[in-house]
Amino acid sequence: QLQLVESEGGLVQPGGSLRLSCAASGFTLDYYAIGWFRQAPGKERDEISCISASGGSTNYADSVKGRFTISRDNAKNTVYLQMNSLKPEDTAVYYCAKSSVALCGFEYTHWGRGTQVTVSS
């Protein structure tokens, strides 16, 4: 069964860092782009980053550019999101998702259940 499981988020102080992971099972991650999304209370779910299957192409939303880094380890079937200089407005439920193809910019077919990240002092 195809599954994506995000690591546990948590409570982080403003300015702090957190690394999320997205572990895939039931399929080989190598062939697909993976995206990270987030949804804050009362807002729509937004895509914040994507990495191509090879890892050679990444993109970021303006809101996280320069602070977040997406990476992948295909040998471990895992994608990561390193989040630095966290702000209260980064508080949201974070989701990873599998694309239908190897490149970013296309539809996503499978989603993890999400993990809560709260940035607060």
ChimeraX attribute file (.defattr): number of C-alpha atoms within 10 A of each C-alpha:
attribute: neighborCount
match mode: 1-to-1
recipient: residues
	/A:1	5
	/A:2	10
	/A:3	17
	/A:4	22
	/A:5	19
	/A:6	24
	/A:7	17
	/A:8	13
	/A:9	18
	/A:10	13
	/A:11	14
	/A:12	18
	/A:13	14
	/A:14	17
	/A:15	14
	/A:16	14
	/A:17	16
	/A:18	17
	/A:19	15
	/A:20	22
	/A:21	22
	/A:22	25
	/A:23	19
	/A:24	22
	/A:25	14
	/A:26	9
	/A:27	13
	/A:28	14
	/A:29	24
	/A:30	18
	/A:31	17
	/A:32	22
	/A:33	27
	/A:34	33
	/A:35	27
	/A:36	25
	/A:37	19
	/A:38	22
	/A:39	18
	/A:40	17
	/A:41	9
	/A:42	6
	/A:43	9
	/A:44	9
	/A:45	15
	/A:46	14
	/A:47	18
	/A:48	20
	/A:49	23
	/A:50	29
	/A:51	27
	/A:52	23
	/A:53	21
	/A:54	17
	/A:55	20
	/A:56	9
	/A:57	13
	/A:58	19
	/A:59	17
	/A:60	19
	/A:61	14
	/A:62	10
	/A:63	11
	/A:64	16
	/A:65	12
	/A:66	12
	/A:67	14
	/A:68	20
	/A:69	19
	/A:70	23
	/A:71	19
	/A:72	22
	/A:73	14
	/A:74	16
	/A:75	9
	/A:76	11
	/A:77	15
	/A:78	21
	/A:79	25
	/A:80	21
	/A:81	21
	/A:82	14
	/A:83	19
	/A:84	17
	/A:85	15
	/A:86	21
	/A:87	16
	/A:88	15
	/A:89	12
	/A:90	20
	/A:91	20
	/A:92	21
	/A:93	18
	/A:94	26
	/A:95	27
	/A:96	31
	/A:97	27
	/A:98	23
	/A:99	25
	/A:100	17
	/A:101	17
	/A:102	19
	/A:103	20
	/A:104	21
	/A:105	15
	/A:106	11
	/A:107	11
	/A:108	17
	/A:109	10
	/A:110	15
	/A:111	20
	/A:112	18
	/A:113	14
	/A:114	23
	/A:115	19
	/A:116	19
	/A:117	21
	/A:118	21
	/A:119	20
	/A:120	16
	/A:121	9
